[in-house]
Amino acid sequence: MAEPKTRKKWYARPTFLLALIAGWIVTIPLADAFGFWVWFVLIAVLVAIDARNPGTKAKPTDLPTTPAPAPVTAEELAAVKPGNGLGFFLSGKAKLDALNMQLAQHKTYQRKLAEEISYFESSLSELPDFNAATDNEEQLFIAEGVSLVEPRKGKSITESTSRNSGRPFIGVPVGGVFLGASGRSSSKSTSVSTPAVDELTLVEEGGRFIASTQGIAYVGEMFNRKADYSAIIDWTGEGFQLRISASNKGTNWIVIFSRPGDMWVAGALLDAADEIPARALDTSGKATAAEIAAAVAASIAMQNDKFAEAKEIAAADVAAIESHIDLLRKQFPSWVK
């Protein structure tokens, strides 16, 4: 998701500056007629109007792009002093809007986290009973709508430098014009090519990711990639992406899932295979069915521990944002409900 534009301070927005100029012109005759206090009314009206301008592309349904603030302490809440309406419109309103947006986005994260955990659990329920594992390769998990990313050579850069001596005239200048013969033109040119560097390139979209009892694979219309668990040197899962380093391929390949729940399932299976000396989720090696089932269960339990930690952090973030809203509510009780 693209990061939304940062909202500028109210006094730095073009709309506010234009309104200030127009208001200045209108207020001059009013101030002469009704007094200096009209200027204060103008400032309050401008800030109130501009504070209602969204000024950003962020939406409550977006995932948060900024961390939650530190929670307000009981001492800070007890020490706050009530403010007036002018203070609320000058600074409190903008803070409240920002906090409400942040609160909505963090609650969106909580909701989507719960949805992905539910999807993860549903996908796990479709896995076979590893206590009855055999030595036959069996498909365990299939994810649709997967993209493949690999390093590709970028375009080589060629820089050319040339030196041209021109056409030196041998004749004599007459009235600004050379008369006589001209010598031969000489030119030299040198080209230097810089080797292209590897760039991560989206190779294909809309493929499938398949995890079996012996390895993983990407299957697309034009490209296929496969790696047995025993050939995987290293792997990293983060967000929607899974990076694979395999001994049978000189470069890494990356699959991008359509949702993080798919990556969690793939990661759980990869982690379980890492814990088995035979590096397979079937009995084709030296592992027994009970050992395979125990490794898968331990991997799932570790993933659930991470989910519990993520839920706690998300709840703490929401509570911290709400504490700042409580601070504004105590500071401006008439305007913050």
KALINVEN-V860310 format. One line per field, one symbol per residue. psi: psi as a letter, one per 30 degrees, with the letter a starting at -180 (. if undefined). A space follows every 50 residues. Layout:
BEGIN
psi->???
END
This chain:
BEGIN
psi->kkklkkkllefgkeeeeeeeeeeeeefeeeeeeflffeeeeeeeeeeeef ffkeglgklfflkkfklklklkleeeeffkkklleeeefeeeeeeeeeee eeeeeeeeeeeeeeeeeeeeeeeeffkljffgkagkkkkekkklhklkkl klklkkkkkkkljkfaikkfakkjhfkkkalklkkkkkkkkkkkkklkkk kjeklgakkkkaffalkkjaefkkkkkleffjellkkkcfkjkkjkfgkf llkkkjlfkfeeeeeeeeeeeeeffkefhkglgfbfkleeeeeeeeeeee eeeeeeeeeeeeeeeeeeeeeeeeeeeeeeeifffj.
END
